[in-house]
């Protein structure tokens, strides 16, 4: 069996091997890729844990609305990442917030249950150094993150309990403005940035040692997070506005500020954020109906769930035929990544492909294709040292900074002065 | 392998078998015992889940400070019960309450992780009918309960999230008065019963379908819970004050009220509540020091934890030699149970032995001895039908009533008018 230890041979060492054992260029690239600890900072895979009969140890497919499982993680050389406790934005009412809290705590428990169920192949990670330790055992690395802090309701201190459960990265907002601040995709600009509770939330992230994540936040929120955070922030799954002008992407000036303050942008593979797609309300409505039918999945029998997924897959195919929509390619994805790398360098760029949350491009449909990013970056001349940073070094540096800043409210910012 | 199906033979059927196959009286009793679904309503076993190297699938011993594991559950014919999310009472400060919330949510997750880790042998239960369904698969039944609702802090609505995580029984209070009401073992009588938040808590238990548990509550709280609850309440681990006058036990009049309103008392096996033990502050202090050393167990290596447990075991032996203390016997335990059965009948009595929480008497040191209760009750002339009620029928009836009363705030009390 392949083990990490045997693969630590560098390209140079491999090149020095006798010709009879010389690997093919592709094998060589894959060997380099597998020698790296590869983390994706935004995995929405926990959304699948409640699917009846769904087992992360079984191979699924993107056609099944699934992009991450153990077999494909191994195939793609994905060692793990941040598994998201994602909660859809609901009404800003006591009932809405309570329902979100229930859902988020159940989702947090579901991540721990998945790891407990598959303890031979997955392990929970909490500290930066856990990544290498777990990878050395050839297990997959499960950090936990929050996408949308709406479940905190009006009690920001509940973030402490999520930290206790293992959360080490959190974003305040999702598609719509909420009690913490403004969303990138909501034109209301309710708070002109973070709300007062949002500022408390940010201070508490710093106090606890949680990496603040500005993906999905408005530009104002981004600015206030960079300025207000005592440690570097992350964009766990975002793109470059210079490549495609979309509110979910970040402009060059802000990306430079992010880098100047020690932060990192992890490139998203969600097609509609990567390239221009014309507005198509009919398609959107029909797609909403298809996905709506999958919402009750967790209450179905395994057989019914399988049937519902097959029907949804067929409906999506029919939809693509009826309302064709341009779809981003792997090269479009790499255009965002290479732009970011050119702008801020390999110390400030990584991968957050939004698997199981909307990610996926033609040529990179799921995490089994992760190695292609490495291949393309090697072709661009990036070194193994660069690749180490891009695939996990950067996010672990940011996590270490959060950890170092923990409960030292009076300490100076870790890097660069926070942009104030 | 033994299966439940084959053991459904009744005593009468066994007696009718040809003499060659006639089982011994003890085998006969054990066969009856195993044919029952046996639930204990107060298992503190989750406290052991965080012990390094501790595995519920391995056999431990009472000398190891462990009374419940899978092998002993099978041996004792214990099918499962209510696994407690127990939180020690801490200071009634924001910090104290937040720390308790973290601990309780982690404990809740730990219960689910244990089941996920051992899914072939344990299964989570939520509804009354889950017990029989899970037992039929020869798996152990894991209901969840809360012992001490202190972790709710000042936000009673957090109980909703615990319900979402699976909690179906909850007690408001532990050793000391807290924000919800007065403790049986605290002389302060801070609230003269339930606090205003305690009344809200009770109403929310009813709304959600959580069985209110008055063990550890003061008499005033008991009275207010019986009067205020729309569905029957439980004493998940208590004894009879008529047998031994201790505040953790209940007097006959209240036990009758409990029964009249459809509730149930589950008999505790904690020695100091069963018989008179003289005050011995030196012993108590020394014992506190021994248990104090075990508090850091979860942060130790497996080897250090094993050593610490062995040392604590030896220290307890030395303590027993230095300060001998009377210890209750199995007959003392049965004296409480038989008194309750005589007073309120087999529809209102069950078993909540407080395993891993202080339970255990000479002759019944852990759950492997559970069958002895059945043997003793058969000797007293109780029928299999009575045993079915005592071992799970009663608590499942109370759980069913809570479920039936769920979200019907205007409905009349299920049984007897609530004692008002």
HADDOCK unambig.tbl for C-alpha pairs under 7 A between the chains (distance, minus, plus):
assign (segid A and resid 101 and name CA) (segid B and resid 161 and name CA) 6.82 0.50 0.50
assign (segid A and resid 102 and name CA) (segid B and resid 161 and name CA) 4.64 0.50 0.50
assign (segid A and resid 102 and name CA) (segid B and resid 164 and name CA) 5.96 0.50 0.50
assign (segid A and resid 106 and name CA) (segid B and resid 165 and name CA) 6.12 0.50 0.50
assign (segid A and resid 109 and name CA) (segid B and resid 109 and name CA) 5.47 0.50 0.50
assign (segid A and resid 112 and name CA) (segid B and resid 113 and name CA) 6.42 0.50 0.50
assign (segid A and resid 113 and name CA) (segid B and resid 112 and name CA) 6.42 0.50 0.50
assign (segid A and resid 113 and name CA) (segid B and resid 113 and name CA) 4.82 0.50 0.50
assign (segid A and resid 113 and name CA) (segid B and resid 116 and name CA) 5.46 0.50 0.50
assign (segid A and resid 116 and name CA) (segid B and resid 113 and name CA) 5.46 0.50 0.50
assign (segid A and resid 116 and name CA) (segid B and resid 116 and name CA) 5.85 0.50 0.50
assign (segid A and resid 116 and name CA) (segid B and resid 117 and name CA) 4.85 0.50 0.50
assign (segid A and resid 117 and name CA) (segid B and resid 116 and name CA) 4.86 0.50 0.50
assign (segid A and resid 117 and name CA) (segid B and resid 117 and name CA) 4.46 0.50 0.50
assign (segid A and resid 161 and name CA) (segid B and resid 101 and name CA) 6.83 0.50 0.50
assign (segid A and resid 161 and name CA) (segid B and resid 102 and name CA) 4.65 0.50 0.50
assign (segid A and resid 164 and name CA) (segid B and resid 102 and name CA) 5.98 0.50 0.50
assign (segid A and resid 165 and name CA) (segid B and resid 106 and name CA) 6.13 0.50 0.50
